[in-house]
Amino acid sequence: MVGSDRELRLNLPDGRQLEVLADGPADGLPLLFHYGTPCGAVRYGPLVEAAARRELRTIVYSRPGYGTSTAKHGRSIADAVKDVDAILGELGADEFVTIGWSGGGPHALACAALLPDRCVAAVSLAGVAPYGVDGLDWMAGMASGNLKEYSLAVEGEAALTPFLEDGVRAYLEIKGPEVGAALGSLVSDVDKGALTG
C-alpha cells in the first residue's frame, strides 16, 4: 500500500482552511482527483496505487464545507479552481492532471478551462451536465433520491441543508444489510446484492 506522505491544512488568503491529502511519489506529477458530491478528502487505495505505478502523486481535498475544510457559502464551481491553484502552489507543482467523478466532473473541467497552462489533461467520469442550459432537462432520468436532493439545491441552501443533515443522521445509523435499501434507486439490484452479500 502506498501511504499518505502528506496531510495538510492549507490556510488560504481569505481566511478559509482546506483539508488536503497527498499520496504517492513526492516528485510525481500531481493527479488531482475530484470526488463526486459530497466531497471529503478520503484516500481511495486503488486509485492511489494505480497512479503511483505511473509515477503520479494523488491529491484529494475536501471541498469547502466538507471534512475539515471551511465552508464558502455561495461558491461556484469556478471558485474551486482558486483552491486548486493554492493547493498546487503549496505542493510546489507547476503542472497537473485532473479527474472528476460525477459531481467532481465539472470541477475537473473548470480546472482545464481556467488553468490551461498548468492542467495538462482532464477527465470527467460520469460528470453532470451544466444546469440551466436551454433545451436540457437536467433532472431527466435521475434516481428519485438525487431528484429530491437536486430539486432542493435549486431552491437554495436554506431548503437543502435540513435535507442533507437528516440524511447524514440516517446514514450514520445504517448497518451492513441495510445499505442496499438505504441507497434506494441510486444503485441497481445487482449492486445492492453485491453490497449485502
C-alpha positions, 0 to 999 in steps of 0.5 A: 500500500502506498501511504499518505506522505502528506496531510495538510491544512492549507490556510488560504488568503481569505481566511478559509482552511482546506483539508488536503491529502497527498499520496504517492511519489513526492516528485510525481506529477500531481493527479488531482482527483475530484470526488463526486458530491459530497466531497471529503478528502478520503484516500481511495487505495486503488486509485492511489496505487494505480497512479503511483505505478505511473509515477503520479502523486494523488491529491484529494481535498475536501471541498469547502464545507466538507471534512475539515475544510471551511465552508464558502457559502455561495461558491461556484464551481469556478471558485474551486479552481482558486483552491486548486491553484493554492493547493498546487502552489503549496505542493510546489507543482507547476503542472497537473492532471485532473479527474472528476467523478460525477459531481467532481466532473465539472470541477475537473473541467473548470480546472482545464478551462481556467488553468490551461497552462498548468492542467495538462489533461482532464477527465470527467467520469460520469460528470453532470451536465451544466444546469440551466442550459436551454433545451436540457432537462437536467433532472431527466432520468435521475434516481428519485433520491438525487431528484429530491436532493437536486430539486432542493439545491435549486431552491437554495441552501436554506431548503437543502441543508435540513435535507442533507443533515437528516440524511447524514443522521440516517446514514450514520445509523445504517448497518451492513444489510441495510445499505442496499435499501438505504441507497434506494434507486441510486444503485441497481439490484445487482449492486445492492446484492453485491453490497449485502452479500 
